[in-house]
């Protein structure tokens, strides 16, 4: 399972806000030290192409939400 964090200093207070930016194809950063893509930007379109269904950390990285594709 790949974990992503919001890019460019963004943060969210709700799952609804996370899903809205995910659906808007905004960038997120791969936060998976076992992945070759660790630290690189990705978005919904990229994840669909790679058949990934990631978890996104939000609310100061204290909560996790599995986005809906």
Residue pairs with C-beta under 8 A, 6 or more apart in sequence:
1 54
1 55
2 30
2 32
2 35
2 47
2 52
2 54
2 55
3 30
3 31
3 32
3 54
3 55
3 56
3 57
3 64
4 28
4 29
4 30
4 31
4 42
4 54
4 55
4 56
4 57
5 28
5 29
5 31
5 56
5 57
5 61
6 12
6 21
6 28
6 29
6 56
6 57
6 58
7 26
7 27
7 28
7 29
7 41
8 27
10 21
10 26
11 58
11 59
11 60
12 18
12 21
12 58
12 59
13 58
13 59
15 58
15 65
17 58
18 56
18 58
18 65
18 67
19 65
19 67
19 68
22 28
22 44
22 56
22 67
23 44
25 43
25 44
25 45
26 43
27 41
27 42
27 43
28 41
28 42
28 43
28 54
28 56
29 39
29 40
29 41
29 42
30 37
30 38
30 39
30 40
30 41
30 42
31 38
31 39
31 57
32 38
44 67
44 69
47 53
47 54
47 69
48 69
53 66
53 67
53 69
54 66
54 67
55 64
55 65
55 66
55 67
56 64
56 65
56 66
56 67
57 63
57 64
58 64
58 65
